[in-house]
Amino acid sequence: MDLHELRWSGSEKKIARQAFEAAIEAALAGIVTKFKAKAAAVVTVSDVWDIENYLRRLRREADELFDYRYSRLCSVFARLICLGHMDEGQLAGLSDDKREIILGLRDWMRER
């Protein structure tokens, strides 16, 4: 099935949004924790610039990862599961075909 042709019902959109927001919160909490540890270890100005580069990289990665276009959600959810930011249980209520696509993509990503 073409991911661009998937149709999302109103209830699926609500479930997807809740799962997406929870994943963002989890990912950002991890970033904040890592940032605090890095900031606490700063000794030189070079360390500060290293943190700046680290944060820029994370921002780019987050902007790419957290893409809430419905045509991209299945692959986004699969990647979020692989990264540990989302649990498969959060997908309960999505149609069987969407869950199968997401879990199939997750398996494929894990094999790579």
Buried (B, 14 or more C-beta within 10 A) or exposed (E): EEBEEBEBEEEBEEBBEEBBEBBBEBBBEBBEEBBEEBEEEEEEEEEEEEBEEBBEEBEEEEEEBBEEEBEEBBBBBBBBBBBEBBBEEBBEBBBEEBBEBBBEBBEEBEEE
